[in-house]
Amino acid sequence: MTPKADYGVLLDAEIQDYIARSESHYPPDAVSLTIEEQRAVYDRMCAAFYRGRPEGVHVSDAPFGGVPCRRYEPSAPATPLSTVVYYHGGGFVVGGLDSHDDVCAEICAETGFRVVSVDYRLAPETVFPGCFEDAWAAFSAVAEGYDGPLLLVGDSAGGNLAAAVAHYARGRIARDRIVGQVLIYPGLGGDPTQGSYIIHAEAPQLTVADMAFYQRLRCGGNAPPAEDPRYAPLHDADFSGLPPSVIVSAECDPLSSDGEAYRNAIQAAGGRALWIEEPGLVHGYLRARAVSAKAGESFARITRAIAALGRGDWPG
């Protein structure tokens, strides 16, 4: 029998304080609320941790491919000026441009790259493949509208979308345009019978039961599609030709094993992939980057990886 994790040992005081503060806004049983209530408490939680935008970042809202987006332009652009297409997390059900506004602004400031945040449609109003179609429409419009290197970045559900777009882009977007993808605690469709799915099935911030709830909404109550990498990139039969990939997982997260499995699949196909499992961190820890030293250090690693890939360097 696989032992369950002891979060009293694994999580330090800063992360435990962060969890308590987070749950004061977004309760552990949030999935029992109505969709409108879930979105309201999620927005309140994000607002409670909002850090504002750094100086020197110019922000404007504009659609790309008919999808609402928010564009972050650096006042001191890097050379080359890469464009990051960012997909926010939230289980395909909550979140939007405001929930990840400061994250995107900080990525822009730290890297000197343009960032375009995509406000894809959410479930249950939009079911698969609607969110992917929005992700792809926005990305292809950004690729057409801007010259220079492109990077795909996303957290949680957004990490799924970033990877799905990377897989779908092969043969559709010039291979040398997409210089990297950085996936932050992504859900990629890994094996739910082993690894972190079992050890961390009841982790703080995200449980296996939560994931099942989000999956039902994403699929409109139907069974998940089989072998469709637009839904679950790990279900692809071909992992060749993908851009250099950095996957950052939280140790105390049922999705952590997805990062390892995805790295292994890319490497087995001859590609470049780096998996970082951040010890003592939980799903959604980007919001904790100002209140937890571990989360802050991880976010710095993430922005350095984005910057390196945008320059054509390999962060591993």
C-alpha positions in Angstrom: 0.0 0.0 0.0 1.4 3.4 -1.0 1.9 5.7 2.1 0.0 9.0 2.1 2.0 12.2 2.4 2.5 13.9 5.8 2.0 17.6 5.0 2.8 18.6 8.5 6.4 17.5 7.7 6.5 18.4 4.0 5.2 21.9 4.1 7.1 24.7 5.9 5.4 27.4 8.0 5.3 29.9 5.2 3.4 27.6 2.9 1.1 26.5 5.6 0.3 30.1 6.4 -0.3 30.7 2.7 -2.7 27.8 2.5 -4.6 29.0 5.5 -4.9 32.5 4.0 -5.8 31.1 0.6 -8.5 28.9 2.0 -10.0 31.8 3.9 -11.1 33.1 0.5 -11.3 29.9 -1.6 -12.5 27.1 0.7 -11.3 23.5 0.3 -14.8 22.5 -0.7 -15.2 25.2 -3.3 -16.3 22.6 -5.9 -19.5 22.2 -3.9 -20.4 25.8 -4.7 -22.3 27.0 -7.8 -20.1 27.9 -10.8 -20.8 31.6 -10.2 -19.9 31.3 -6.5 -16.7 29.4 -7.4 -15.6 32.1 -9.8 -16.4 34.8 -7.2 -14.4 33.2 -4.4 -11.5 32.5 -6.8 -11.4 36.1 -7.9 -11.4 37.2 -4.3 -8.5 34.9 -3.5 -6.5 36.1 -6.5 -7.2 39.8 -5.5 -6.0 39.1 -2.0 -2.6 38.0 -3.3 -2.4 40.5 -6.2 1.0 42.3 -6.2 0.3 45.0 -8.9 2.4 45.5 -12.0 6.1 46.4 -12.0 7.1 49.8 -13.5 8.0 49.8 -17.1 5.3 47.4 -18.3 2.7 48.8 -20.7 -0.6 47.0 -20.8 -3.4 47.0 -23.2 -6.4 44.7 -24.0 -6.9 43.5 -27.6 -8.3 40.4 -29.3 -6.2 37.9 -31.1 -8.0 35.5 -33.4 -11.3 36.7 -32.0 -10.2 35.8 -28.4 -10.0 38.5 -25.7 -6.3 38.9 -24.7 -4.2 41.2 -22.6 -0.8 42.4 -24.0 2.2 43.3 -21.8 4.9 45.3 -23.6 8.3 45.9 -21.9 9.7 49.5 -21.9 13.2 48.0 -22.3 12.7 45.0 -24.7 15.2 42.2 -24.8 17.1 41.3 -28.0 15.7 39.3 -29.6 12.2 40.4 -28.6 10.4 37.1 -28.0 6.6 36.9 -27.5 5.3 34.7 -24.7 1.7 33.4 -25.1 0.4 32.7 -21.6 -2.6 30.5 -20.7 -3.9 30.9 -17.1 -4.9 28.1 -14.7 -8.2 27.5 -13.0 -9.3 24.0 -14.0 -10.9 25.3 -17.2 -13.6 26.7 -15.0 -12.3 29.8 -13.2 -9.8 32.5 -13.8 -9.1 35.0 -16.5 -7.1 38.0 -17.4 -7.3 39.6 -14.0 -6.4 36.4 -12.0 -3.0 36.2 -13.5 -2.4 39.9 -14.4 0.5 40.4 -12.0 2.1 37.1 -13.0 2.2 38.1 -16.6 3.4 41.6 -15.9 6.2 40.2 -13.8 7.2 37.8 -16.5 7.3 40.7 -19.0 9.4 42.8 -16.6 11.8 40.0 -15.7 12.5 38.8 -19.2 12.0 41.9 -21.4 9.7 39.9 -23.6 6.2 40.7 -24.8 3.5 38.7 -23.1 0.1 38.0 -24.5 -2.4 36.5 -21.9 -5.3 34.5 -23.4 -8.8 34.7 -22.0 -10.1 31.4 -23.4 -13.7 30.4 -22.8 -14.5 28.4 -19.7 -16.5 25.3 -18.8 -19.3 24.5 -18.3 -20.5 27.1 -20.8 -17.8 25.9 -23.2 -16.8 22.3 -23.3 -13.9 20.5 -25.0 -12.6 21.3 -27.6 -13.8 24.9 -27.2 -11.1 26.0 -24.9 -8.4 24.5 -27.0 -9.8 26.1 -30.1 -9.6 29.5 -28.4 -6.0 28.7 -27.3 -5.0 27.8 -30.9 -6.8 30.7 -32.5 -5.1 33.2 -30.2 -1.7 31.6 -30.6 -1.9 31.5 -34.4 -3.0 35.1 -34.6 -0.1 36.2 -32.3 2.3 34.2 -34.6 0.9 36.0 -37.6 1.0 39.4 -36.0 4.5 39.4 -34.5 7.9 38.5 -35.9 10.5 36.8 -33.7 10.6 33.9 -31.4 7.5 32.5 -29.7 7.2 30.8 -26.3 4.2 28.9 -24.9 3.7 29.2 -21.1 0.9 28.3 -18.8 0.1 27.1 -15.4 -2.2 24.2 -14.4 -5.0 24.0 -16.9 -3.1 26.6 -18.9 -0.1 24.3 -18.9 -2.3 21.7 -20.5 -3.3 24.2 -23.2 0.3 25.4 -23.8 1.4 21.8 -24.4 -1.6 21.0 -26.5 -0.9 24.0 -28.7 2.8 22.9 -29.0 1.8 19.5 -30.2 -0.8 20.8 -32.6 1.5 23.5 -34.0 3.9 20.9 -35.6 3.5 21.2 -39.3 1.3 24.3 -39.0 3.7 26.9 -37.6 7.3 27.1 -38.7 9.3 24.9 -36.4 12.0 27.5 -35.6 9.4 30.1 -34.5 8.4 28.2 -31.3 11.6 28.3 -29.3 10.3 26.8 -26.1 7.5 25.9 -23.7 7.4 26.3 -20.0 4.7 24.4 -18.2 3.9 25.2 -14.5 2.3 22.4 -12.5 0.4 21.2 -15.7 -2.2 18.6 -15.9 -1.3 16.5 -19.0 -3.3 13.4 -18.7 -1.0 11.1 -16.8 -1.6 7.7 -15.3 -4.0 8.2 -12.4 -3.2 4.8 -10.8 0.3 5.6 -9.7 2.8 8.2 -8.4 1.7 11.5 -7.2 -2.0 10.7 -8.1 -1.9 8.2 -5.2 0.6 9.7 -2.8 -0.9 13.2 -3.0 -4.5 12.4 -3.8 -5.7 14.6 -1.0 -3.1 17.4 -1.2 -3.9 20.9 0.0 -5.0 23.2 -2.8 -5.9 20.4 -5.3 -7.2 16.9 -4.8 -7.9 14.0 -7.1 -11.6 14.6 -6.4 -11.3 18.2 -7.4 -9.7 17.1 -10.7 -12.5 14.7 -11.4 -15.0 17.5 -10.9 -13.2 19.8 -13.3 -12.9 17.0 -15.9 -16.7 16.4 -15.8 -17.4 20.0 -16.5 -14.7 20.3 -19.2 -16.2 17.3 -21.0 -19.8 18.3 -20.6 -20.5 15.2 -18.5 -19.2 12.9 -21.3 -16.3 10.5 -21.1 -12.9 12.2 -21.9 -11.8 11.8 -25.5 -9.3 8.9 -26.0 -5.9 9.5 -27.6 -6.6 13.2 -28.3 -3.5 15.3 -27.5 -5.6 18.5 -27.7 -7.3 17.2 -24.5 -4.3 15.4 -22.9 -0.9 15.9 -24.4 0.5 12.7 -22.7 -2.0 10.8 -24.8 -0.2 11.7 -28.0 1.5 8.9 -30.0 4.3 11.1 -31.2 6.5 13.4 -29.0 9.1 14.2 -31.7 9.5 17.7 -33.0 8.4 19.5 -29.9 10.1 22.7 -28.7 12.6 22.6 -25.9 10.5 22.1 -22.8 10.8 23.0 -19.1 8.2 21.5 -16.8 8.0 22.7 -13.2 5.9 20.7 -10.8 5.0 21.1 -7.1 6.0 18.1 -5.0 2.8 18.1 -3.0 0.4 18.0 -5.9 -1.4 15.0 -7.5 -0.3 16.3 -10.9 3.5 16.2 -10.2 4.0 12.9 -11.9 2.6 14.3 -15.2 5.7 16.5 -15.4 8.1 13.6 -15.0 6.1 11.5 -17.6 6.1 14.3 -20.1 9.8 14.9 -19.7 10.5 11.2 -20.2 8.3 11.0 -23.3 10.0 14.0 -25.0 13.5 12.7 -24.2 12.6 9.3 -25.4 11.7 10.9 -28.8 15.0 12.6 -28.9 13.9 16.1 -27.7 15.1 18.4 -25.0 13.1 18.5 -21.8 13.8 19.4 -18.2 11.6 18.5 -15.3 11.9 20.3 -12.0 9.9 19.1 -9.0 9.8 21.8 -6.4 10.0 20.4 -2.9 7.6 21.5 -0.3 5.3 23.4 -2.7 1.6 22.9 -3.5 -0.5 23.4 -6.6 -1.1 27.0 -7.4 2.0 28.3 -5.6 2.6 31.1 -8.0 0.3 33.2 -5.8 2.6 32.5 -2.9 5.7 33.9 -4.5 5.7 37.0 -2.3 5.0 35.2 1.0 7.0 32.0 0.6 10.8 31.9 0.0 10.4 28.6 -1.8 7.7 29.8 -4.1 9.6 33.0 -4.8 12.7 31.1 -5.7 10.7 28.8 -8.0 9.1 31.7 -9.8 12.6 33.2 -10.3 13.7 29.8 -11.9 10.6 29.9 -14.1 11.3 33.4 -15.4 15.0 32.6 -15.9 13.9 29.5 -18.0 11.6 31.6 -20.1 14.3 34.2 -20.6 16.9 31.5 -21.6 14.6 29.8 -24.1 13.7 33.1 -25.6 17.4 33.8 -26.2 17.9 30.4 -27.7 19.7 29.1 -24.7 19.0 25.8 -22.9 18.3 26.4 -19.2 19.3 22.8 -18.3 
